[in-house]
Amino acid sequence: MSNIRLDGKVAVVTGAGGGLGRAHALLLAARGAKVVVNDLGGSVDGTGSGKNMADLVVDEIKKAGGEAAANYDSVATAEGGRAIIDTAVKSFGRIDILINNAGILRDKSFSNMSEEMWDTVCAVHLKGAYNCTKPAYDLMKAQSYGRIVFTTSGTGLFGNFGQTNYGAAKLGLVGFANSLRQEGAKYNIHCNTIAPIAMTRMTEGLMQGVPGDLFAPELISPLVAYLVSDSCAQSGEVFVVGGGMVARAFIGETQGAYTNPKKSEPTPEWVADNIDKIMNTDGYTIPKAVQDDTLKVVQLMQSGD
Ligand SMILES: NC(=O)c1ccc[n+]([C@@H]2O[C@H](COP(=O)([O-])OP(=O)(O)OC[C@H]3O[C@@H](n4cnc5c(N)ncnc54)[C@H](O)[C@@H]3O)[C@@H](O)[C@H]2O)c1
C-alpha cells in the first residue's frame, strides 16, 4: 500500500481541542489536509467554554508545518454547525472531510436522569452531528465528493449502565450514517462510523484499572485517516477501534423462524415455541438496506412453504 495522503483536502474535526479529536486533527494535518479545529472548550459535562483548547491544537499543527484554523462554536445549535462549516469555506475554500467527534457525558441511572440531562446529551451527540453534517453535506453534494465519519460508542452498540441518554444518541448516529450513506452514494459521499475505546478525560473515570498508555487516542486516528482517504471503498460501516485493534461491528439478523401467514398465522405461542430458532445466530445475515430485509420475507413467502 502506498502512503495514504490527504493533500489538497479540507477537513473539519469537531471537538478537536483534546482527546480523540485532537489526535485525529494532528494526523489528518500530518497527512496533508488543511484542518478546521473546532472545540467549544468546556468540560466533560458540556458546561463552560473557551478558546484555549482549539487554539493550542492549531498551534501544534502549524508548528509541525501543517495548515489549520480554529473554530469555537458549539455543535449543539444549527447556527453553530453552519459557522463551523463556514470556517472551512472561509479559511480554505471548501470542505471534503467532516469528522463528527464532539461529545459530552451526563451519566446517571435512568431513574435519576432528568429530562434536561437526556436532552443536553442528545443535543450535542445526535443533533450536533446533524447540525454540522447538513451544511457540509450540501456542499459535498454540489462538488460530488465527501467523506463523513460519525463517532458512536460501545454504549450505543452494546449498552452501559448509567448511559441511557448517551446510548440512545450514539446508536441514533448509526442509523443516521446508514441512511445518509445511501443518499450520498451517487454523489461520491461516504459515511462511516467508529466506536472508539481510548483513555481520554471522558473515559478516565470509566476505564479505571485499564492501562491508559495501551489505549492512547492516537491509536484511533489511523482508522479515521483511512476512512476519509481515497483508498477507502467502504461506506455505511461501523468499526470498533482501540488499543491497536480494528474490527467491523454490524447489526444483522438471524435466519429466524418462519410461518406462512396464509396457512398458519404467527401467535404468541408460536413465538414461544420457536424462540430458540429465532435466537440462533447460525446463518446470521447483514442486510445492507431495509429493502434486503423485506425481500427476505417476500422470498420466504414465494418459496410456497
Ligand atoms: N474515549 C472513548 O473511549 C470513547 C468511547 C466511545 C465514544 N467516544 C466518543 O468520542 C468522542 C470524543 O471523545 P473523547 O473521549 O476524546 O472525549 P473528550 O472530552 O476529550 O473530547 C470531546 C471534545 O468535544 C468538545 N465538545 C464538547 N461539547 C462540544 C460542543 N457542543 N461543541 C464543540 N465541541 C464540544 C470538548 O470540549 C472536548 O474537547 C465523543 O463523541 C465520545 O462520545 C469516546
The ligand as a Gaussian input file, in Angstrom:
#p B3LYP/6-31G(d) Opt

LIG

0 1
 N      -12.765000       7.838000      24.697000
 C      -13.519000       6.771000      24.439000
 O      -13.190000       5.621000      24.810000
 C      -14.785000       6.934000      23.681000
 C      -15.619000       5.816000      23.565000
 C      -16.766000       5.914000      22.807000
 C      -17.076000       7.109000      22.194000
 N      -16.276000       8.205000      22.372000
 C      -16.659000       9.434000      21.700000
 O      -15.539000      10.011000      21.105000
 C      -15.710000      11.430000      21.019000
 C      -14.506000      12.140000      21.602000
 O      -14.447000      11.875000      22.988000
 P      -13.107000      11.911000      23.863000
 O      -13.010000      10.612000      24.534000
 O      -11.980000      12.392000      23.044000
 O      -13.501000      12.972000      24.993000
 P      -13.025000      14.486000      25.210000
 O      -13.870000      15.030000      26.307000
 O      -11.556000      14.540000      25.389000
 O      -13.357000      15.172000      23.824000
 C      -14.597000      15.722000      23.485000
 C      -14.351000      17.098000      22.958000
 O      -15.580000      17.642000      22.469000
 C      -15.639000      19.001000      22.854000
 N      -17.040000      19.415000      22.901000
 C      -17.974000      19.058000      23.803000
 N      -19.148000      19.640000      23.528000
 C      -18.952000      20.382000      22.409000
 C      -19.807000      21.173000      21.626000
 N      -21.084000      21.360000      21.948000
 N      -19.301000      21.774000      20.528000
 C      -17.988000      21.616000      20.197000
 N      -17.126000      20.864000      20.925000
 C      -17.611000      20.248000      22.010000
 C      -14.985000      19.032000      24.212000
 O      -14.548000      20.353000      24.564000
 C      -13.834000      18.045000      24.045000
 O      -12.634000      18.659000      23.631000
 C      -17.016000      11.716000      21.737000
 O      -18.073000      11.794000      20.816000
 C      -17.205000      10.499000      22.615000
 O      -18.554000      10.297000      22.961000
 C      -15.134000       8.150000      23.097000

